[in-house]
Amino acid sequence: MPGIVGIISRKKPAAECERLAQIMTAQLRHENFHRAGIFSIPEMGIFAGWIAQDDSFAANQTYFNEQKDIALVFSGECFFESETKIRLKQNGHRFSENRGDCLVHLYEEQGEKFFENLNGIFSGLLVDRRRNKIFLFNDRYGLDRIYWHETADAFYFASEAKALLRILPELRVFDREGIAQFFGVGCTGEGRTLFRGIQLLPSGARWVFENGGCRREKYFSPETWEQQLKLSATDYEAKFSEIFRKILPRYFVAEPRIGIALTGGLDTRMFMACLPSSGAKPISYTFTGAVGQTMDDRVAARVAMACGLEHQLLRLRTDFFSDFAAHADRTVFVTDGNSEIFGTHEIYFHRQARQLATTRLTGNYGGEILRNVPTWNPLQLAPEIFAADFSASVNAAGQQILAGKKNADTFAAFQEIPYGLFGNLSAGRSQINFRTPYLDNELVALAYQCPASIKQSSLPAARFVKACNPVLDKIPTDRGVVGDRSGPEVFLRRAFAEVTFKLDYQSDAGLPRGLAFLDPIFKPIVSGLKVAGLHKFLKYGSWFRQQLAPFVRERLAAAQSLGGGFLDADFIGSLAQQHISGQKNFSAEINSVLALESVERQLFKDLPRGIEAD
């Protein structure tokens, strides 16, 4: 994934720091279309590097002001009002359109207020030689990650943990609390990582390095949004319509064009309903299985046709299964284990998407931000897989993370998305530029003002679509929503969609563990009704029993010797047989165990990968 790396130190030899920075930078360059560079100011003790896609906002670094006394190394992307760039140019600044070099000039104009005004998914290192200050910062949500480790003589940071693991082999040890969180809720949280001694920069961070010390500041806290007054339902919907229409054009600026990851739901339909008329026409696509069509596929095609856009289905081909072990390892490696085996399809699909458009606009996070749809839940893995003294730690870790849900909006934006949903994002961003309007600062701030009466309802979204494009209002969503209409026909349509959705899920995942013995009866019935496959095409539970059974057996055998003493080796040895035979449903357990096995094998033992800079 594109990002930044660096060492801040005046105690270590400069030549050694520069060498290590080069190694860290190369470690993060995963693709030939990733560009990389090195930046250092030895007298200030800063040695950094950057990686960016060759056609992205953060390409062509390092960024300087006219006097070359302010420098910026940047990852990600920022979105501005058009007036901001006009004002900068009127003040005599020169910069490229749709690139990040405008940021350094914005800092010149605004000083440290600059950080508060950034809008997007990003992180960066800004060096102000005039004031002898170094700023390390990230976005409000902490979604563009910065991993860090500090020793007596240096501060190390990187967008991916593997850059630190490469040059600091003593960190190649699992963190017990991080692993407990991983098994409890599917990821780490609260600033922890899987690796002992490596932490995450908190969200909205602005850490200031000067005079040999570090001042750890936050330029933004969610309390700012929590203190807003709730709006009435009418006022909220009117305000949403105004803000969404205003911000959307920011996300369609790209060269040569945008790719829209289109689904059958309302979150993508909202921006399809008010597509900007200027610029190159986007292309739309939907991820799907090897054969057939899901409800998502059919609905997305109808929506695209109604909007006059080309639409393509990007499919899982036979090589996904024949080369699955390599695909899975690459996904785990690139994402530092944040995307597990269940996320193996992400890089695979996004490589296809890149052939159509290098920037992806997605409806991701609309449900979490606008409606507080919960997607981060306890895994409730079978306790038998853990060593006797570790099961309690897993339960406690999961409960502690999810107990922090004091404000649903804050939990969604600052916990669930940057932790629970980070894995798939990091895999996709290794291939394409990722954009979602649902994390725009203005829109998230407004979501905090949504009244409880409509917070979890899809009706505001449906009414917005109808107001913007009545034609799209007539196309039912994949879950049977048809605008804001009601009646027997609508009720039956929605009921059918919900029932088939749940049956589709259960036919793959299997019945709950206590009822798994009924699967041999349940699955033929669902298959006979011809409702399986209407919604889901990712069927890892079934694949683990069929196409991927040899992979599961081989990798679980290796996992029996997994370090750290977290797992019961004997029980792990029986997992493959119990799942593949259909005796039990252990797909979630297999997913987690194999992800950790891949992390230990690749990041602790094998490690070197990456591509040297051209």
Secondary structure, 3 states (H helix, E strand, C coil): CCEEEEEECCCCCHHHHHHHHHHHHHHCCCCCCEEEEEEEEHHHCEEEEEEEECCCCCCCCCEECCCCCEEEEEEEEECCCHHHHHHHHHCCCCCCCCCCCHHHHHHHHHHHHHHHHCCEEEEEEEEECCCCEEEEEECCCCCCCCEEEECCCCEEEECCHHHHHHHCHHHCCECHHHHHHHHHHCCCCCCCCCECCCEECCCCEEEEEECCEEEEEECCCCHHHHCCCCCCHHHHHHHHHHHHHHHHHHHHCCCCCEEEECCCCHHHHHHHCCCCCCCCCCEEEEEECCCCCCHHHHHHHHHHHHCCCCEEEEECCHHHHHCHHHHHHHHHHHCCCCCCHHHCHHHHHHHHHHHHCCEEEECCCHHHHHHCCCCCCCCCCCHHHECCCCHHHHHHHHHHHHCCCCCHHHHHHHHHHHHHCHHHHHHHHCCCEEECHHHCHHHHHHHCCCCHHHHCCCHHHHHHHHHHCHHHHCCCCCCCCCCCCCCHHHHHHHHHHHHHHHHHHHHHHCCCHHHHHHHHHHHHHHHHCCCCCCCCCCCHHHHHHCCCHHHHHHHHHHHCCCCCCCECHHHHHHHHHHHHCCCCCCHHHHHHHHHHHHHHHHHHHHCCCCCCCC
